[in-house]
Structures are given as C-alpha cells and as structure tokens.
Amino acid sequence: MGRKRKNLIYTYFDYNENNKTSKCLIENCEQVLRGNHGANLMRHFYTQHRRLHDQILQENNKNKENVSPHKHDNHIKVMKHCCQLVTIHGRPFSILEDNAFKNLLSLIPNSSPLSVNIKNVKTMIQEHAYDIRK
C-alpha cells in the first residue's frame, strides 16, 4: 500500500488497474491517459480544462497550507538546542556523534536524528552568527 494521495486531480479520473490507464471523468471528455501520475493528469487539465485546473491548484495549495509543520518545527527546535549545547553549555561537537546522544534524538517524534550532525550544527551556528552581525 502506497502513501495517501492528497492531490485532488485524482478525483477527476477513473484509474483502470488492468490496462493501467486513467479516464477523465469530465462530461464530454473521452480522454484516456496512460498511467496514473498526478503531473500527467494535471497537464491534461491544464490543456483541456483550464478553469478546473486553476481551481484544483488553489485547493491543493490550501490543503498544503493547512498541514501542520510539526516535523519541521521539531527539527528546528532540536537543532537550536544542539547549538546551545555547544555554544552556551560548552559541550564538545563530538557529543553530536555519540551513539547515546543519537539514541536520545531518535526518541523525539517527527525529528530526524540523521540530520543532526557536527556539520549541520556548525552551519546553523555560522548562520546565526551572520544574522546577528547584520
């Protein structure tokens, strides 16, 4: 089972698994497209049903705005606290590569422990210092 499709374009097509084609459900449109890829379906709407295409784009963008950015927020918070560990509390950068520290990071929901490393923390510290100097 794949990921959930959020693009509204899929509601305007009937996908046939047997011959792997998508039939447009708009009245008087007999277009049958190969596959079920959202970009191809959107291209059909762009060329054949422009008003609906624009409406779908607006709705898709609204839906994206309504998605809570918890994953990104948690990641930024974790990175900021890691920067504080090094800059304010005087811990060595090597703590970020420690297995026990990585295990702690893996317990934080919606955060990627793989992206918390010495290079990324140093970069964030440099960016923050640059912003302060501005």
C-alpha positions as YAML, in Angstrom:
chain: A
units: angstrom
residues:
- id: 1
  name: MET
  ca: [0.00, 0.00, 0.00]
- id: 2
  name: GLY
  ca: [1.46, 3.34, -1.09]
- id: 3
  name: ARG
  ca: [1.22, 6.71, 0.53]
- id: 4
  name: LYS
  ca: [-2.08, 8.56, 0.65]
- id: 5
  name: ARG
  ca: [-2.69, 10.75, -2.38]
- id: 6
  name: LYS
  ca: [-3.64, 14.28, -1.45]
- id: 7
  name: ASN
  ca: [-3.83, 15.82, -4.94]
- id: 8
  name: LEU
  ca: [-7.46, 16.50, -5.84]
- id: 9
  name: ILE
  ca: [-6.76, 15.71, -9.50]
- id: 10
  name: TYR
  ca: [-7.22, 12.00, -8.77]
- id: 11
  name: THR
  ca: [-10.93, 12.56, -8.04]
- id: 12
  name: TYR
  ca: [-11.45, 13.57, -11.68]
- id: 13
  name: PHE
  ca: [-10.05, 10.35, -13.11]
- id: 14
  name: ASP
  ca: [-11.00, 6.70, -13.05]
- id: 15
  name: TYR
  ca: [-7.90, 4.51, -12.97]
- id: 16
  name: ASN
  ca: [-8.06, 1.07, -14.56]
- id: 17
  name: GLU
  ca: [-5.53, -1.27, -12.90]
- id: 18
  name: ASN
  ca: [-5.76, -3.89, -15.65]
- id: 19
  name: ASN
  ca: [-4.60, -1.75, -18.56]
- id: 20
  name: LYS
  ca: [-3.03, 0.96, -16.37]
- id: 21
  name: THR
  ca: [-4.96, 3.88, -17.86]
- id: 22
  name: SER
  ca: [-6.76, 6.86, -16.38]
- id: 23
  name: LYS
  ca: [-10.04, 8.01, -17.92]
- id: 24
  name: CYS
  ca: [-11.08, 11.63, -17.48]
- id: 25
  name: LEU
  ca: [-14.47, 11.88, -15.76]
- id: 26
  name: ILE
  ca: [-15.32, 15.37, -17.02]
- id: 27
  name: GLU
  ca: [-18.50, 15.40, -19.09]
- id: 28
  name: ASN
  ca: [-17.88, 15.19, -22.88]
- id: 29
  name: CYS
  ca: [-14.19, 14.43, -22.37]
- id: 30
  name: GLU
  ca: [-13.30, 10.97, -23.60]
- id: 31
  name: GLN
  ca: [-9.56, 11.32, -22.96]
- id: 32
  name: VAL
  ca: [-7.78, 8.21, -21.70]
- id: 33
  name: LEU
  ca: [-4.24, 8.68, -20.40]
- id: 34
  name: ARG
  ca: [-1.62, 6.06, -19.74]
- id: 35
  name: GLY
  ca: [-0.66, 5.67, -16.10]
- id: 36
  name: ASN
  ca: [-1.87, 7.49, -13.03]
- id: 37
  name: HIS
  ca: [0.83, 10.07, -12.38]
- id: 38
  name: GLY
  ca: [-0.51, 13.33, -10.94]
- id: 39
  name: ALA
  ca: [1.66, 15.59, -13.11]
- id: 40
  name: ASN
  ca: [0.39, 13.95, -16.31]
- id: 41
  name: LEU
  ca: [-3.20, 14.22, -15.13]
- id: 42
  name: MET
  ca: [-2.67, 17.87, -14.23]
- id: 43
  name: ARG
  ca: [-1.14, 18.52, -17.67]
- id: 44
  name: HIS
  ca: [-4.31, 17.14, -19.27]
- id: 45
  name: PHE
  ca: [-6.40, 19.51, -17.15]
- id: 46
  name: TYR
  ca: [-4.08, 22.40, -17.99]
- id: 47
  name: THR
  ca: [-4.54, 21.89, -21.72]
- id: 48
  name: GLN
  ca: [-8.19, 20.73, -21.78]
- id: 49
  name: HIS
  ca: [-9.95, 22.05, -18.67]
- id: 50
  name: ARG
  ca: [-8.08, 25.23, -17.70]
- id: 51
  name: ARG
  ca: [-10.63, 26.64, -15.22]
- id: 52
  name: LEU
  ca: [-10.82, 23.40, -13.30]
- id: 53
  name: HIS
  ca: [-7.03, 23.13, -13.41]
- id: 54
  name: ASP
  ca: [-6.69, 26.52, -11.71]
- id: 55
  name: GLN
  ca: [-9.31, 25.60, -9.09]
- id: 56
  name: ILE
  ca: [-7.54, 22.32, -8.32]
- id: 57
  name: LEU
  ca: [-4.22, 24.13, -7.94]
- id: 58
  name: GLN
  ca: [-5.79, 26.59, -5.50]
- id: 59
  name: GLU
  ca: [-7.39, 23.80, -3.45]
- id: 60
  name: ASN
  ca: [-4.17, 21.76, -3.41]
- id: 61
  name: ASN
  ca: [-2.26, 24.83, -2.20]
- id: 62
  name: LYS
  ca: [-4.86, 25.49, 0.52]
- id: 63
  name: ASN
  ca: [-4.54, 21.89, 1.67]
- id: 64
  name: LYS
  ca: [-0.75, 22.23, 1.84]
- id: 65
  name: GLU
  ca: [-1.07, 25.37, 3.97]
- id: 66
  name: ASN
  ca: [-3.37, 23.55, 6.41]
- id: 67
  name: VAL
  ca: [-0.84, 20.77, 7.06]
- id: 68
  name: SER
  ca: [0.80, 21.34, 10.40]
- id: 69
  name: PRO
  ca: [4.54, 21.84, 10.13]
- id: 70
  name: HIS
  ca: [5.30, 19.85, 13.31]
- id: 71
  name: LYS
  ca: [8.05, 17.81, 11.71]
- id: 72
  name: HIS
  ca: [9.92, 20.88, 10.53]
- id: 73
  name: ASP
  ca: [9.29, 22.73, 13.80]
- id: 74
  name: ASN
  ca: [10.64, 19.84, 15.90]
- id: 75
  name: HIS
  ca: [13.71, 19.55, 13.72]
- id: 76
  name: ILE
  ca: [14.49, 23.27, 14.04]
- id: 77
  name: LYS
  ca: [13.99, 23.14, 17.81]
- id: 78
  name: VAL
  ca: [16.29, 20.12, 18.14]
- id: 79
  name: MET
  ca: [18.95, 21.83, 16.03]
- id: 80
  name: LYS
  ca: [18.73, 25.03, 18.12]
- id: 81
  name: HIS
  ca: [19.13, 23.08, 21.35]
- id: 82
  name: CYS
  ca: [22.11, 21.22, 19.91]
- id: 83
  name: CYS
  ca: [23.68, 24.57, 19.03]
- id: 84
  name: GLN
  ca: [23.09, 25.72, 22.61]
- id: 85
  name: LEU
  ca: [24.73, 22.57, 23.94]
- id: 86
  name: VAL
  ca: [27.90, 23.51, 22.10]
- id: 87
  name: THR
  ca: [27.89, 27.32, 22.30]
- id: 88
  name: ILE
  ca: [26.30, 28.12, 25.67]
- id: 89
  name: HIS
  ca: [26.90, 24.98, 27.72]
- id: 90
  name: GLY
  ca: [30.40, 24.30, 26.39]
- id: 91
  name: ARG
  ca: [29.90, 20.70, 25.26]
- id: 92
  name: PRO
  ca: [32.24, 19.44, 22.53]
- id: 93
  name: PHE
  ca: [30.94, 18.96, 19.00]
- id: 94
  name: SER
  ca: [31.78, 15.27, 19.32]
- id: 95
  name: ILE
  ca: [28.75, 14.81, 21.60]
- id: 96
  name: LEU
  ca: [26.59, 15.14, 18.48]
- id: 97
  name: GLU
  ca: [28.13, 11.97, 17.04]
- id: 98
  name: ASP
  ca: [27.84, 9.97, 20.25]
- id: 99
  name: ASN
  ca: [25.63, 6.86, 19.98]
- id: 100
  name: ALA
  ca: [23.83, 7.58, 23.25]
- id: 101
  name: PHE
  ca: [23.02, 11.09, 22.04]
- id: 102
  name: LYS
  ca: [21.76, 9.71, 18.71]
- id: 103
  name: ASN
  ca: [19.56, 7.25, 20.63]
- id: 104
  name: LEU
  ca: [18.08, 10.15, 22.61]
- id: 105
  name: LEU
  ca: [17.37, 12.04, 19.38]
- id: 106
  name: SER
  ca: [15.59, 9.02, 17.91]
- id: 107
  name: LEU
  ca: [13.06, 9.21, 20.76]
- id: 108
  name: ILE
  ca: [11.89, 12.68, 19.67]
- id: 109
  name: PRO
  ca: [8.80, 12.33, 17.46]
- id: 110
  name: ASN
  ca: [8.96, 13.88, 13.98]
- id: 111
  name: SER
  ca: [12.67, 14.58, 14.13]
- id: 112
  name: SER
  ca: [15.38, 13.08, 12.01]
- id: 113
  name: PRO
  ca: [18.45, 12.14, 14.07]
- id: 114
  name: LEU
  ca: [20.44, 11.60, 10.88]
- id: 115
  name: SER
  ca: [20.42, 15.31, 10.04]
- id: 116
  name: VAL
  ca: [21.74, 16.33, 13.46]
- id: 117
  name: ASN
  ca: [25.47, 16.13, 12.97]
- id: 118
  name: ILE
  ca: [28.57, 18.24, 13.50]
- id: 119
  name: LYS
  ca: [28.48, 19.78, 10.04]
- id: 120
  name: ASN
  ca: [24.81, 20.84, 10.23]
- id: 121
  name: VAL
  ca: [25.15, 22.26, 13.74]
- id: 122
  name: LYS
  ca: [28.28, 24.22, 12.77]
- id: 123
  name: THR
  ca: [26.45, 25.59, 9.73]
- id: 124
  name: MET
  ca: [23.50, 26.66, 11.87]
- id: 125
  name: ILE
  ca: [25.82, 28.38, 14.34]
- id: 126
  name: GLN
  ca: [27.55, 30.23, 11.49]
- id: 127
  name: GLU
  ca: [24.22, 31.31, 10.00]
- id: 128
  name: HIS
  ca: [23.02, 32.54, 13.38]
- id: 129
  name: ALA
  ca: [26.27, 34.49, 13.92]
- id: 130
  name: TYR
  ca: [25.90, 36.03, 10.46]
- id: 131
  name: ASP
  ca: [22.32, 37.10, 11.25]
- id: 132
  name: ILE
  ca: [23.47, 38.72, 14.50]
- id: 133
  name: ARG
  ca: [26.20, 40.68, 12.68]
- id: 134
  name: LYS
  ca: [23.77, 42.03, 10.07]
...
